[in-house]
Amino acid sequence: MHRVLLLGAGKIGRMIARFLMDSGDYDVLVGDVSDAALERIARLTGAQVRPVDATNAADLKTALAGRQTVLSALSFHHNPAVARAALAAGASYFDLTEDVATSDAVAAIAEQAADGQVFMPQCGLAPGFISIAANDLIHWFERVETIRMRVGALPQFPTGELKYNLTWSTDGLINEYCNPCEAIHGGRRVDLLPLEGLEHFSLDGVRYEAFNTSGGLGTMCDSLAGKVRELNYKTVRYVGHRDAMKLLVDELRLGEHREQFKEILERAIPVTFQDVVVTFCTVTGWRKGLLVQKSDARKIYHQQIGDEMWSAIQITTAAGICAVLDLHVAGHLPRRGLLRQEQVTMQEFLGNRFGRYYDSRMATRFSAVAVGEED
């Protein structure tokens, strides 16, 4: 039985623990600073728990003793310390971060990995699954021109001017809306402004907007540098959300006061478990002498697993990290150093017992969508 330390007993951590414990193949120890969160996750999943302060190196070392792998479901700023502790303990490391600087720090740590020790950041939805989907489309072409990756975690029943509910990390959400956005434009790597590049598209009769946000490309810019003309990532929301956020972030300058911004969002915007995850990836390129376009679009809905209702963002994020962990344990991934999401094949991912949630009866797939740039 593979011995895992899971750090973080929040919304995503509970789903990860549920998946791994239900599989029967993992010995899971969950660490967190919240006694209440640990008590709940132990009661709901049966996992072992212990108090762990991720800011305390001695705590991390003790918790990692005898563990083969550590999964971080913590806020991104804890992850470099967790990765360093994993390196020292000889454990492999997986996380969910969208933060570019954090992923760069983990990549540097991975250079010192021992044989059999891997470091795989960005294992959730976006970054994560969307890179696997994009890479799968890329391999259909002889030569690729453009890659557009779009992802959104949305309330199924939107209300209010923002048409949004909190579904995951508020720190991560603010990062996406405020940090520079990596892209490839005209064959060169560039940084784009967040909340710009507005476009609209329709999917399954619903009108959406998408705009630049940070972190969703993962390592795709590194993997495709010099190989494509255009590569970009945008977050999907209901129409009107972007304009309201620009007012908050830019005009009211809350992007410069992130703790205050977080407090406002968490005080004013309710959480929902009735959500839908939208993924939409389009690649244009050359095949058999023709310039053609191919897309992969999906909607994944909240659903009941066991006796509890789980949100779509919990399911998709946890399924992403659990699937790549499973593939690593089974020996289907490289055995040392930094692993990228695009090293995972779509066939293996969807064929996995956790990855199948992206292709299950609760996931809707689409073959045709229309996109139009507006500014």
MOWOHU-V841852 format. One record per residue. N is the residue number from 1. SS is DSSP state (hx for helix, st for strand, lp for the rest). PSI is psi as a letter, one per 40 degrees, with the letter a starting at -180 (none if undefined). Layout:
((N	SS	PSI) (N	SS	PSI))
This chain:
((1	lp	h) (2	st	h) (3	st	h) (4	st	h) (5	st	h) (6	st	h) (7	st	h) (8	lp	h) (9	lp	f) (10	lp	a) (11	hx	d) (12	hx	d) (13	hx	d) (14	hx	d) (15	hx	d) (16	hx	d) (17	hx	d) (18	hx	d) (19	hx	d) (20	hx	d) (21	hx	d) (22	hx	d) (23	hx	d) (24	lp	e) (25	lp	e) (26	st	h) (27	st	h) (28	st	h) (29	st	h) (30	st	h) (31	st	i) (32	st	i) (33	lp	e) (34	lp	h) (35	hx	d) (36	hx	d) (37	hx	d) (38	hx	d) (39	hx	d) (40	hx	d) (41	hx	d) (42	hx	d) (43	hx	d) (44	hx	d) (45	hx	d) (46	lp	e) (47	lp	i) (48	st	i) (49	st	i) (50	st	i) (51	st	h) (52	lp	h) (53	lp	h) (54	lp	e) (55	lp	e) (56	lp	h) (57	hx	d) (58	hx	d) (59	hx	d) (60	hx	d) (61	hx	d) (62	hx	d) (63	hx	d) (64	hx	e) (65	lp	h) (66	lp	e) (67	lp	h) (68	lp	d) (69	st	i) (70	st	h) (71	st	h) (72	st	h) (73	lp	f) (74	lp	i) (75	lp	i) (76	hx	d) (77	hx	e) (78	hx	e) (79	hx	d) (80	hx	d) (81	hx	d) (82	hx	d) (83	hx	d) (84	hx	d) (85	hx	d) (86	hx	d) (87	hx	d) (88	hx	d) (89	hx	e) (90	lp	e) (91	lp	i) (92	st	i) (93	st	h) (94	st	i) (95	st	a) (96	lp	e) (97	lp	i) (98	lp	e) (99	lp	h) (100	hx	d) (101	hx	d) (102	hx	d) (103	hx	d) (104	hx	d) (105	hx	d) (106	hx	d) (107	hx	d) (108	hx	d) (109	hx	d) (110	hx	d) (111	lp	d) (112	lp	e) (113	lp	i) (114	lp	i) (115	lp	h) (116	lp	e) (117	lp	h) (118	st	i) (119	st	h) (120	st	g) (121	lp	i) (122	lp	f) (123	lp	e) (124	st	b) (125	st	d) (126	lp	h) (127	lp	i) (128	st	b) (129	hx	d) (130	hx	d) (131	hx	d) (132	hx	d) (133	hx	d) (134	hx	d) (135	hx	d) (136	hx	d) (137	hx	d) (138	hx	d) (139	lp	e) (140	lp	d) (141	lp	i) (142	lp	d) (143	st	h) (144	st	h) (145	st	d) (146	st	i) (147	st	h) (148	st	h) (149	st	h) (150	st	h) (151	st	i) (152	st	i) (153	st	h) (154	st	i) (155	st	h) (156	lp	d) (157	lp	g) (158	lp	i) (159	lp	i) (160	lp	i) (161	lp	d) (162	lp	d) (163	lp	f) (164	lp	i) (165	lp	i) (166	st	h) (167	lp	e) (168	lp	a) (169	lp	h) (170	hx	d) (171	hx	d) (172	hx	d) (173	hx	d) (174	hx	d) (175	hx	d) (176	hx	d) (177	hx	e) (178	hx	d) (179	lp	i) (180	lp	i) (181	st	h) (182	st	i) (183	st	i) (184	st	h) (185	st	h) (186	lp	f) (187	lp	e) (188	st	i) (189	st	h) (190	st	i) (191	st	h) (192	st	i) (193	lp	h) (194	lp	i) (195	lp	e) (196	lp	a) (197	lp	f) (198	lp	h) (199	st	i) (200	st	i) (201	st	i) (202	st	i) (203	st	h) (204	lp	f) (205	lp	e) (206	st	h) (207	st	h) (208	st	i) (209	st	i) (210	st	i) (211	st	i) (212	st	h) (213	lp	i) (214	lp	i) (215	lp	e) (216	lp	e) (217	lp	e) (218	lp	b) (219	lp	e) (220	hx	d) (221	hx	d) (222	hx	d) (223	hx	d) (224	hx	e) (225	lp	h) (226	lp	e) (227	lp	e) (228	lp	i) (229	lp	d) (230	st	h) (231	st	h) (232	st	i) (233	st	h) (234	st	i) (235	st	i) (236	st	h) (237	st	i) (238	st	i) (239	lp	h) (240	lp	e) (241	hx	d) (242	hx	d) (243	hx	d) (244	hx	d) (245	hx	d) (246	hx	d) (247	hx	d) (248	hx	d) (249	hx	d) (250	hx	d) (251	hx	d) (252	lp	e) (253	lp	f) (254	hx	e) (255	hx	e) (256	hx	e) (257	lp	g) (258	hx	d) (259	hx	d) (260	hx	d) (261	hx	d) (262	hx	d) (263	hx	d) (264	hx	d) (265	hx	d) (266	hx	d) (267	hx	d) (268	hx	d) (269	lp	h) (270	lp	i) (271	st	i) (272	lp	i) (273	lp	e) (274	lp	g) (275	st	i) (276	st	h) (277	st	h) (278	st	h) (279	st	h) (280	st	h) (281	st	h) (282	st	h) (283	st	h) (284	st	h) (285	st	a) (286	st	h) (287	st	h) (288	lp	f) (289	lp	e) (290	st	i) (291	st	h) (292	st	i) (293	st	i) (294	st	h) (295	st	i) (296	st	h) (297	st	h) (298	st	i) (299	st	h) (300	st	h) (301	st	i) (302	lp	i) (303	st	i) (304	st	h) (305	st	h) (306	lp	b) (307	lp	f) (308	st	i) (309	st	h) (310	st	i) (311	lp	i) (312	hx	d) (313	hx	d) (314	hx	d) (315	hx	d) (316	hx	d) (317	hx	d) (318	hx	d) (319	hx	d) (320	hx	d) (321	hx	d) (322	hx	d) (323	hx	d) (324	hx	d) (325	hx	d) (326	hx	d) (327	hx	d) (328	hx	d) (329	hx	d) (330	lp	e) (331	lp	f) (332	lp	e) (333	lp	i) (334	lp	i) (335	lp	e) (336	lp	i) (337	st	a) (338	st	h) (339	lp	i) (340	lp	i) (341	hx	d) (342	hx	e) (343	hx	e) (344	lp	h) (345	lp	i) (346	hx	d) (347	hx	d) (348	hx	d) (349	hx	d) (350	hx	d) (351	hx	e) (352	lp	i) (353	lp	d) (354	lp	d) (355	hx	d) (356	hx	e) (357	hx	e) (358	hx	e) (359	lp	f) (360	lp	a) (361	lp	e) (362	lp	e) (363	st	h) (364	st	h) (365	st	i) (366	st	i) (367	lp	e) (368	lp	h) (369	lp	i) (370	st	h) (371	st	h) (372	st	h) (373	st	h) (374	lp	d) (375	lp	none))
